[in-house]
Amino acid sequence: MIDVIMKLATGYRRSVFWLLTLITLGVAAFIPSITIDTDPENMLPDNNPQRVFHNEVKETFAMHDMIVVGVVNENSVYNQQTLTDLHTVSNYAESLDGVVSDDLMSLANVDNITQEGPGTIRFEWMMKQPPENDAKARYIQQQVEDLPLLYNTIVSGDNKAAAIYVPIESKDESYALAEQLRDKISTLESGDDWHITGLPVAEDQFGYEMFVQMGISAPLAAAVIFALLWVFFRNVRFISAAMIVAMSTVLITMGALIALGFTVHIMSSMIAIFLMPIAVVDSVHIMSEFSDRYREKGNAKDTIKDVLGHLFTPMLFTSVTSAIGFYSLMLTPIPPVQVFGAFVGSGILLAFFITVIFVPAYVCALKPSTLESFAQVTHEEHKDGWLQRLGAVAARHAKLWIAFFLAVLAFAWFGIQQININDNPVRWFKPDHEVRIADEVLNDHFAGTYNAYMVFENTFDATEKARSAVREALNNDALSAKSRDALNTLLEQDDVNFNQWIIAIDDLLFSVGSDQLEPLERLMTELEQLNTASKAFQSPELLAYMSEMQAYLQTTGLVGKSNSLSDVVKTVNRELRSGEEKDYELPDNANGVAQTLLQYQSSHRPQDLWHFVTPDYKRSLMWLQLTSGDNQHVTKVVNAVDSYIQDNPLPANIEIDWAGKAYLNVVWQEAMVEGMLDSLISAFVVVFIMMVLLFRSVVFGVLAMLPLSLTIAFIYGLIGWVGKDYDMPIAVLSSLTLGLSVDFAIHFIERTRATFKQTGNWQDTLAVMFDEPARAISRNAIVIAIGFTPLLFAPLVPYITVGVFLASIMAISAIVTLIMLPAVMTAFSRLIFPGGQS
């Protein structure tokens, strides 16, 4: 293999250079057609049952994604100027393309429901025109506080904030619409504070800033890595090889991802920053050993061939194990994480392939004077002995170090027990970001800007029972041929329309003899009863159950407010009776409920009714407003509902299910946690098997797994101790840690075995290992760790999290490798090196 590589590198140098250039430019040409996707909904496959149900609920109940615009006045929003500005912004939002204007909610767009007379109600716009003075503003306050559906939803309970709920046609337009609204708000002259929030805004704005971050982080990482390589090797021409490998790897990988039609999600946006430092790892090993050996041989071709002979196998295995760590992410049920794992894993293998072909060709093309100068400078740089002292300390106090690492493992184990699984897209922004500030301010004033939907469904199959009733009636011998034909016509219809069937039988009763009246009247009565039973959500008992559940949820402190069909019915019923609070209750029977709903459909916004119930009254939606979108908070709400149902069973034939963005976030995070555990265990087993095969020894296989095991345990234990939420970036780091941490162990063990064969003595082997091999490992750790530091300056929290933890992982992994392995090898040298001088 080495001979074939050298033949390519030396015999076809120009072809290698041109081929790499053409492939890189050709594939990178697809990058401008990039498509950004930051919708957490896409964390779940298209056919995921919860996602399918969520989208069905949105369509059935016309529940659109919402931008929440809020105005805050520390005295009261009920003043002429604030309400005038609110009216202006509301009308402007209504005029924007991409806004579902009919469903926009604000004081300027909702109805005031009042009693016009006994048994008669009146619907009029709450604020058709801005109030002319503060007195009229206070009148509006009185009307709002009398309507439970509006109070603490469009105006806060403390009267210091008012909201405009802007429904949008597509969540992809939320950032652009939010920017237009911000521009309009900036023209207002009042001193009120305006805020814009909502999950669609957070997600789409994150996509915009993520795109900007992609264009900053990767070049910054390249600049940092280039500076580090120059510090290590002091030769721009020589280190340019490593940078060409890294840039080619990043451009080809990202270009291929986009060319294959994949969108760039939050995870895949980090591919470039991941590959940039990882892609130079093998080049650093080659350059480090080349600098040591070139002075001995004095010939670039012979030196690079000798270097590849030593490093090819460990570089191959480190690349494969790193790739496996990333490929294991494909076992998760989260599509964006699968894509990220597949392309980073492939990018690592691509970097290895480019390194072993391009770097030898590049080095052989350099002038001897350049190489001699490079070797001279690096030889002088290697005179310090801190690495040798580190090796000596690790070996001299081997048992103490082993005890220390066992203590660290215990510390990590207890920390892992404290890990808190939680995520919230709004928290992807820093605390001082406008989206984060808006979220905190508006949720402090209102019942909540996060939505979860509880869907009640009647499973009673009245349709089939209606058909059975008609078939049974056909068995009655008293029916004439004409009556039978009429009933068979009903059965031939694809759908059962109770009203049409009842009317048809009622018409038939006028044309039949007295002997047919009894069976037909009995059939009509049965159909009327089935029709009533099918319209479950006109039942006062069922609406009362929902109302009682709402009252219970209010006592938990988890739900800011809930709105349901029950609230609509109670409000209209109150105004139909007396308009007083004592009549804010449900009617006594289904006909009374039907009457209130019929009256409500006379309002300016009759379509609002269908947000809470389907036209056939078989399904009903309860809208929960939450002050927090944290997954843990939503999970507590779900658990509270489960607890209530356990103590108060659902009425017969009624089932519930959940929908809403806040709930979907819980679903995909649970899937991610379970999937990450599976991928970590699978990758761990595969890597262990590879280590045993590589070293042809179970003992050395176990040794290779020690540093990465301790690193993973320590990092996650630390996360538990410091209270950092286990979110999406943290979850992904487990497999990345496994893939990257084992690299140093492979190089250390492989070089140790080769050196021990030459020396036959552990102490001499240790001295050799803490020269060039340890130097290469430490350099790689520094390059990768510092290569991720540009992420620390990102305005987005997931990028900062990845930067901090990956830098820590690489630093800790290198330290553990350079201390733990020598300590264990010293303590168990007779077992590890049988036959040698321990």
VEXDREN-548262 format. One record per residue (C-alpha): y, x, z; residue in three letters. Coordinates in steps of 0.02 Angstrom, whole numbers, plus 50000, padded with zeros to 5 digits. Layout:
BEGIN
YXZAla;...
END
This chain:
BEGIN
500005000050000Met;501215013950046Ile;500865022949881Asp;501225007049783Val;502865004449877Ile;503395022449850Met;502975021249665Lys;504105006049651Leu;505465013849756Ala;505525030549666Thr;504925026249491Gly;505865009849466Tyr;507405011849574Arg;508625004149451Arg;507454989449420Ser;507324986449608Val;509224986749626Phe;509534975149477Trp;508154963149522Leu;508784961149700Leu;510564958749637Thr;510074945649507Leu;508964935849626Ile;510294936049762Thr;511704930349648Leu;510614917649558Gly;510004908949716Val;511674910549807Ala;512494901149663Ala;511814885049740Phe;512754887449904Ile;514374878749847Pro;513384862549825Ser;513034862050013Ile;512884845050099Thr;513264843850286Ile;512284831850397Asp;512664830050583Thr;511934812850612Asp;510764813850763Pro;509854798950689Glu;509124811050562Asn;508284820150705Met;506954806850682Leu;505924804350523Pro;506414789650412Asp;504824780350459Asn;505014782650647Asn;504724765250724Pro;506234766150840Gln;507364771950698Arg;506714758350582Val;507004745250718Phe;508744752050756His;509264750550573Asn;508504733250560Glu;509484727550713Val;511104734550641Lys;510814724850480Glu;510204708750563Thr;511634707550688Phe;512944716150578Ala;513224729450711Met;514244743150628His;514604760750688Asp;516264760550779Met;517764771850795Ile;518614768250962Val;520504770350963Val;521304769251134Gly;523084768851198Val;523484773051380Val;525054768751475Asn;525024774151657Glu;526034758851710Asn;525294745051602Ser;524934742151419Val;525644724751437Tyr;527394729251380Asn;528304725651218Gln;528294743451149Gln;526464747551182Thr;525824730951113Leu;526954732750960Thr;526224749950925Asp;524474743150955Leu;524804729350829His;525454742050703Thr;523964753550718Val;522744738950715Ser;523464732150553Asn;523464749650478Tyr;521634752350525Ala;521214735550448Glu;521954741150281Ser;520964757350267Leu;519584759150139Asp;517914761150227Gly;518384749650371Val;517474732950394Val;519104723650423Ser;518314706650465Asp;517444714150618Asp;518884724950682Leu;519254720750864Met;520934722450952Ser;522194711051035Leu;522924708150863Ala;521274702450786Asn;520364691750915Val;520444673450964Asp;521134666051123Asn;520044651351176Ile;520934637551274Thr;520714619051312Gln;521754607651203Glu;521154591951291Gly;519594585051376Pro;518114589251266Gly;519214598651141Thr;519554617251128Ile;520834627151032Arg;520654643850945Phe;522224653850911Glu;522574672150879Trp;522814681751041Met;524254692050969Met;524634686950792Lys;526344695050808Gln;526934708350932Pro;527734700851088Pro;529614699151082Glu;529844704651262Asn;528874710151416Asp;528724692451481Ala;527724687251328Lys;526694703151347Ala;526234697551523Arg;525744680451455Tyr;524504689251341Ile;523834698051496Gln;523474681351580Gln;522524675151428Gln;521474691051412Val;520984691051594Glu;520334673351572Asp;519104678551435Leu;517594688451498Pro;517124693751321Leu;518774703051301Leu;519194708651477Tyr;518754726951508Asn;518214728351327Thr;519814727951224Ile;520934729851377Val;520394740051528Ser;520124732351699Gly;521604742151769Asp;522734735851626Asn;523224753851587Lys;522274755551423Ala;521934745151268Ala;520684748351130Ala;520454745350946Ile;518634744750891Tyr;518614750250709Val;516944746250623Pro;516584757550476Ile;515504755450322Glu;514774772950332Ser;514744785050478Lys;515004799250353Asp;516804793250333Glu;517214793150518Ser;518074810250523Tyr;519174806150373Ala;519624789150444Leu;519984796650615Ala;521164809250533Glu;522084795250444Gln;522264785750607Leu;522894801450695Arg;524204803650558Asp;524774785750581Lys;524844787250770Ile;525904803050754Ser;527294792450674Thr;527454781250828Leu;528954784150939Glu;528294778151107Ser;527734790251242Gly;526004782451263Asp;524444793051252Asp;523284789151107Trp;521464794451096His;520084792650967Ile;518254793651014Thr;516544786150977Gly;514884794250932Leu;515184793050743Pro;516834802450763Val;516034815850873Ala;514594818350752Glu;515634818750593Asp;516984829750668Gln;515634841550729Phe;515034842550548Gly;516764847550488Tyr;516994860750622Glu;515204866650599Met;515564869850414Phe;517084880150463Val;516074889350595Gln;514744893950466Met;516064902750363Gly;516674912650515Ile;515154917150620Ser;514054925150487Ala;515414936950419Pro;515924941250598Leu;514124945150641Ala;514004956150486Ala;515574965550537Ala;514944968050716Val;513244974050657Ile;514034985950532Phe;515124993350669Ala;513624995550784Leu;512605004050649Leu;514035015850614Trp;514115020350799Val;512245024050796Phe;512115033250629Phe;513895038450582Arg;513555037250395Asn;514255022550297Val;513195025550142Arg;511585026250240Phe;511885010750345Ile;512455001050191Ser;510604999050150Ala;510324988750308Ala;511844977950272Met;511284974750093Ile;509584969250158Val;510414957350284Ala;511654949950160Met;510334947550025Ser;509164939150150Thr;510494927150211Val;511134922550038Leu;509404919949963Ile;508794909750112Thr;510314898450122Met;510394896749933Gly;508554891849927Ala;508794878950065Leu;510204870549971Ile;509364872249800Ala;507834863149866Leu;508914848349915Gly;508964850450104Phe;510544845550196Thr;511304857650321Val;511094850650497His;511704858250660Ile;510124868950670Met;510064874950489Ser;511914879350501Ser;511364893450618Met;510124900950494Ile;511374913750431Ala;511894919550604Ile;510054920950656Phe;509494930650504Leu;510974942650499Met;510464953050652Pro;508584950050635Ile;508574956150454Ala;509204973550500Val;507874976550634Val;506604985150519Asp;507994995150436Ser;508535001850606Val;506755007550644His;506645016150475Ile;508345024450492Met;507985030350669Ser;506335038550624Glu;506995045150458Phe;508405054050548Ser;507145062750662Asp;505915067750526Arg;507075072550384Tyr;507565089150462Arg;505735093850472Glu;505275089650292Lys;506945091650202Gly;506375079750064Asn;506885061450058Ala;505355055349964Lys;504095063850077Asp;505045058850233Thr;505215040550189Ile;503375039850140Lys;502905047450307Asp;504055035350400Val;503325020250310Leu;501585026550348Gly;501995025950534His;503025009950535Leu;502294998650400Phe;500944990550509Thr;502014987450664Pro;503464981250554Met;502284969650462Leu;501574962550623Phe;503274960750707Thr;503914951550554Ser;502384940250548Val;502444936450735Thr;504304932850727Ser;504004921550578Ala;502604912650672Ile;503774909350817Gly;504954900650698Phe;503604892550593Tyr;502924884750753Ser;504494874050754Leu;503744864850605Met;502514857050729Leu;503934847250810Thr;504234829350751Pro;506084833250720Ile;506454835750533Pro;508024846750552Pro;507094858150674Val;505634859050553Gln;506804864450412Val;507654877250524Phe;505984884850577Gly;505304885350400Ala;506804894150324Phe;507144906550464Val;505294911050467Gly;505294913350278Ser;506924923050290Gly;506144935350413Ile;504684938550295Leu;505904940250150Leu;506904952950250Ala;505324963150281Phe;504864962750097Phe;506624967950042Ile;506684981550176Thr;505054990350127Val;505494989849941Ile;507384991849936Phe;507725003850081Val;506535017750017Pro;507275015849843Ala;509045016549914Tyr;508685031650024Val;507855041149882Cys;509415037949776Ala;510575046249903Leu;511155064049875Lys;510295077549980Pro;511985082550051Ser;512255064750115Thr;510535064550196Leu;510765081750273Glu;512435076650346Ser;511655060650413Phe;510195069950493Ala;511355082850571Gln;512505069950650Val;511095059150718Thr;510165074550783His;511695079450885Glu;511875061550948Glu;510095061751018His;510375075051150Lys;510675063251297Asp;509185059951409Gly;509515043051489Trp;508025035351402Leu;506865049151467Gln;507525046051643Arg;507205027451622Leu;505415030851570Gly;505155042551717Ala;505845029651841Val;504725016051768Ala;503165026951785Ala;503595034751954Arg;503835017852040His;502555008151939Ala;501854997552082Lys;503604993552145Leu;504124987751972Trp;502564976951954Ile;502944968752122Ala;504734966052066Phe;504194957551904Phe;502984946451999Leu;504434941252112Ala;505484937551957Val;504054926851891Leu;504014916952054Ala;505914914952047Phe;505754908651868Ala;504354896451911Trp;505414887752043Phe;506904887551923Gly;505874879351786Ile;505484865051907Gln;507364861651919Gln;507654860051731Ile;508654844551686Asn;508264837151514Ile;509874829751444Asn;510994829551290Asp;512524820651222Asn;513354824251053Pro;515084822651132Val;514654837351246Arg;514414848151092Trp;516294850751104Phe;517184861351233Lys;517994852051380Pro;519744854751308Asp;519314847851136His;520234831851087Glu;518604822251060Val;517964827151232Arg;519634822851315Ile;519704805951227Ala;517924802151283Asp;518314805951465Glu;519984796751468Val;519394780751384Leu;517764779851480Asn;518754782151640Asp;519784766751599His;518564755551506Phe;516844748451542Ala;516174761151417Gly;516324767151238Thr;514454770751219Tyr;513384756451156Asn;511574751851186Ala;510804735851121Tyr;509414725951204Met;508594714251080Val;507674698751143Phe;506434690851023Glu;505474674551027Asn;503684678150969Thr;503174659750968Phe;502554655950791Asp;503244638550763Ala;503024640350575Thr;501134640650576Glu;501074626750705Lys;502184616150592Ala;501004618650446Arg;499524614350558Ser;500404598350613Ala;500664593150432Val;498844596850388Arg;498274586650537Glu;499364572050481Ala;498564572950308Leu;496894569150390Asn;497524551950441Asn;496744538950325Asp;498224527250345Ala;499344538350234Leu;499584532950055Ser;499394544249903Ala;501294545049889Lys;501464550750071Ser;500094563550048Arg;500954570649894Asp;502584572049990Ala;501744581450134Leu;500784592950015Asn;502434597149932Thr;503064603550100Leu;501514614250125Leu;501754622249954Glu;503444629250007Gln;503444647850052Asp;504564645550204Asp;504644632250336Val;506384624750348Asn;506264612850494Phe;507844603250454Asn;507304600250274Gln;505554595250327Trp;506204583150459Ile;507424575250335Ile;506054573750204Ala;504914564450326Ile;506354553850388Asp;506704548550207Asp;504864545050183Leu;504864533050333Leu;506044521350238Phe;504834519350093Ser;503144516950178Val;502254502350254Gly;502144498850440Ser;500374505650447Asp;501034523150404Gln;502504523250525Leu;501534528850678Glu;500744544950606Pro;502344549850514Leu;503454546750666Glu;502244556750773Arg;502324571050646Leu;504234570550642Met;504314570850833Thr;503134585850837Glu;504184595050706Leu;505774591450805Glu;504954598550961Gln;504374613950866Leu;506114615850792Asn;506844615750968Thr;505524628051030Ala;505854639750883Ser;507714640150929Lys;507304648851092Ala;509064655251120Phe;509784637851132Gln;508764635851291Ser;509854635751449Pro;508384643151548Glu;508234658251433Leu;510124660851429Leu;510134659851618Ala;508794673351626Tyr;509874684651517Met;511404680851622Ser;510474685251782Glu;509884701651705Met;511694705651659Gln;512224702551838Ala;510854713951901Tyr;511334727951781Leu;513124726651841Gln;512554730352019Thr;511644746351968Thr;513254755651927Gly;512434761651766Leu;513154748451649Val;515034746351637Gly;514904729151558Lys;513704718651458Ser;514044704951330Asn;512794691951271Ser;512624674751195Leu;512644668051373Ser;514454673851394Asp;514984665051232Val;514154648751285Val;514894649251462Lys;516654652651397Thr;516644638551269Val;515804626651392Asn;517174629951521Arg;518554625651398Glu;517624610151338Leu;517554603551517Arg;519054607951623Ser;519614625451578Gly;519344630251760Glu;518234643751833Glu;517054631251915Lys;516464625951742Asp;516094643651685Tyr;514234639851675Glu;512854635651554Leu;512604617751493Pro;511144608051566Asp;510154606351404Asn;509864613851232Ala;510954600651148Asn;512404605851258Gly;512134624051210Val;512054619251026Ala;513694609651045Gln;514614624751120Thr;513984636050981Leu;514504623550849Leu;516244623150925Gln;516334642150928Tyr;516014642550741Gln;517694633850718Ser;518594649650774Ser;519494662250664His;518014674050686Arg;516444663150672Pro;515464678350613Gln;515584685650789Asp;514254673350845Leu;512964681750733Trp;513254698350824His;512364690250972Phe;511064678750894Val;510194676150726Thr;510554659850632Pro;508794653650670Asp;509064657350856Tyr;507434667150867Lys;508244683650914Arg;509704687951025Ser;510634704051061Leu;511364709851227Met;512744722951204Trp;512814735551345Leu;514374746151366Gln;514024762851450Leu;515274775451516Thr;514084789751477Ser;513064793851324Gly;512004806651415Asp;510174804151379Asn;509784804451563Gln;511024790351595His;510314779551456Val;508544782851520Thr;509074776551693Lys;509734760551612Val;508084757851521Val;507134761051683Asn;508264748751776Ala;507864735251648Val;505994739051660Asp;506104737651848Ser;507014720951837Tyr;505724713951715Ile;504314719551829Gln;505074709651972Asp;505674695451860Asn;504464693451714Pro;505154688551545Leu;505014670251496Pro;503474665551395Ala;503404672051217Asn;504934683151241Ile;504904701951208Glu;506274715051215Ile;506614731351126Asp;508044743851119Trp;509234749650984Ala;510904758650973Gly;511424776650947Lys;511384780951132Ala;509574775051143Tyr;509044783950983Leu;509664800251058Asn;508434797551201Val;507014794351079Val;507264810150977Trp;507534821051129Gln;505904815251208Glu;505034818751042Ala;505864835951036Met;505354840951212Val;503544835951180Glu;503554844151009Gly;504314860251074Met;502964861751207Leu;501614859651074Asp;502444872350959Ser;502674884951100Leu;500854883751156Ile;500224884750977Ser;501314899650934Ala;500834908451096Phe;498984906751057Val;499204912450876Val;500264927450925Val;499004932551059Phe;497594931850932Ile;498634942250812Met;498974955150947Met;497114956750985Val;496754958850799Leu;498174971150773Leu;497664982450917Phe;495814978150905Arg;495864976651094Ser;496004962151215Val;496824973751342Val;498224978851224Phe;498364960851165Gly;498704955451343Val;499924969851367Leu;500914964451213Ala;501094946751284Met;501754952251454Leu;503584955851407Pro;503814939951307Leu;502964929351442Ser;504114936151576Leu;505634934551464Thr;505284916351421Ile;504924912051603Ala;506484921051667Phe;507664913251539Ile;507064895651571Tyr;506994898451758Gly;508794904351750Leu;509264888651653Ile;508514878251793Gly;509384887951931Trp;511134887451851Val;510964868951810Gly;511174870551621Lys;510534854851535Asp;508964856851431Tyr;509704851151265Asp;509284853951082Met;509834872351067Pro;508954876951230Ile;507354868351175Ala;507304878051012Val;507554894651101Leu;505804894451175Ser;504934897551010Ser;506284909550955Leu;506054919551114Thr;504194920851082Leu;504444926650903Gly;505764939750942Leu;505244946151113Ser;503534952151055Val;504304963550923Asp;504804977051046Phe;503094976551131Ala;502194978750964Ile;503214994150918His;503055001551092Phe;501164998951106Ile;500765004150928Glu;501775020250943Arg;501045023351117Thr;499265022151050Arg;499635033750904Ala;500515046351017Thr;499135046051147Phe;497855050251013Lys;498865066050978Gln;499245071251157Thr;497735064451252Gly;498865063951405Asn;499855049051471Trp;501295059251542Gln;501575068351378Asp;501415051951285Thr;502725044251399Leu;503945058451364Ala;503725056151176Val;503885037251186Met;505555038251274Phe;506275048551134Asp;506395041150959Glu;505325025350986Pro;506295019751140Ala;507915024051055Arg;507465013150905Ala;506984998751020Ile;508595000051121Ser;509635001050962Arg;508804985650891Asn;509064976251053Ala;510904980851052Ile;511114976450868Val;510294959350887Ile;511084955151055Ala;512854960151005Ile;512554952950831Gly;512524935650910Phe;514124938151011Thr;515284930850877Pro;514524914150924Leu;515344915751096Leu;517034912651016Phe;516504896650927Ala;517364880350976Pro;515674871550977Leu;514574872151132Val;512864873251044Pro;513424889050954Tyr;514024896651117Ile;512384891951202Thr;511354900151065Val;512464915651068Gly;512354917951256Val;510504914851274Phe;509914924351121Leu;510944939451169Ala;510214938151344Ser;508444935851276Ile;508534951551169Met;509314962051306Ala;508074956151439Ile;506604957751321Ser;507034975851280Ala;507304980351462Ile;505674972051514Val;504744980951374Thr;505444998051418Leu;505104995951605Ile;503644983951624Met;502484991551493Leu;502655009651556Pro;502435003451736Ala;500864993351695Val;500175007251585Met;500445019851725Thr;499665008851860Ala;498155004451751Phe;498065020151644Ser;496195022851676Arg;495825005351608Leu;497045006251464Ile;496695024251412Phe;494885027551457Pro;494365045351425Gly;496125052251426Gly;497085061551561Gln;498015048151659Ser;
END
